[in-house]
Amino acid sequence: MAETTGLVQRLTVFSSTLTCVWIGPTPNNNELLSVSNDSSAADTAFAANLIQTLAAAATNYRAVAAIHGDSDAKIISVRVDPV
């Protein structure tokens, strides 16, 4: 598993099944990751929780650690470290 850390620079909801998030130290130095779901109730609820956590971190200028696969950009977990 890979981990990308930094501020949430941008978060864009494209559809009910795909959200993209740019995470990094600056707006010009970031990594594009995604949150997606398969439209099942459980997967949609989990994805919504990830998106809400990322949005809260963005609005409060908190750094996050997004866990994703080594060879893909799909976020499977988000950690917001204490200040």
GIVEN-V76081 format. One record per backbone hydrogen bond with DSSP energy under -1.0 kcal/mol. NH is the residue of the N-H (numbers start at 1). CO is the residue of the C=O. Records with the same first field share a line. If there is no record, write none. Layout:
NH = CO + CO
This chain:
2 = 68
4 = 66
6 = 64
7 = 24
9 = 7 + 22
10 = 22
12 = 20
14 = 18
15 = 18
19 = 35
20 = 12
21 = 33
22 = 10
23 = 31
24 = 7
26 = 29
29 = 26
31 = 23
33 = 21
34 = 73
35 = 19
37 = 17
44 = 40
45 = 41
46 = 42
47 = 43
48 = 44
49 = 45
50 = 46
51 = 47
52 = 48
53 = 49
54 = 50
55 = 51
56 = 52
57 = 53
58 = 54
59 = 55
60 = 56
62 = 57
64 = 6
65 = 79
66 = 4
67 = 77
68 = 2
75 = 34
76 = 67
77 = 67
79 = 65
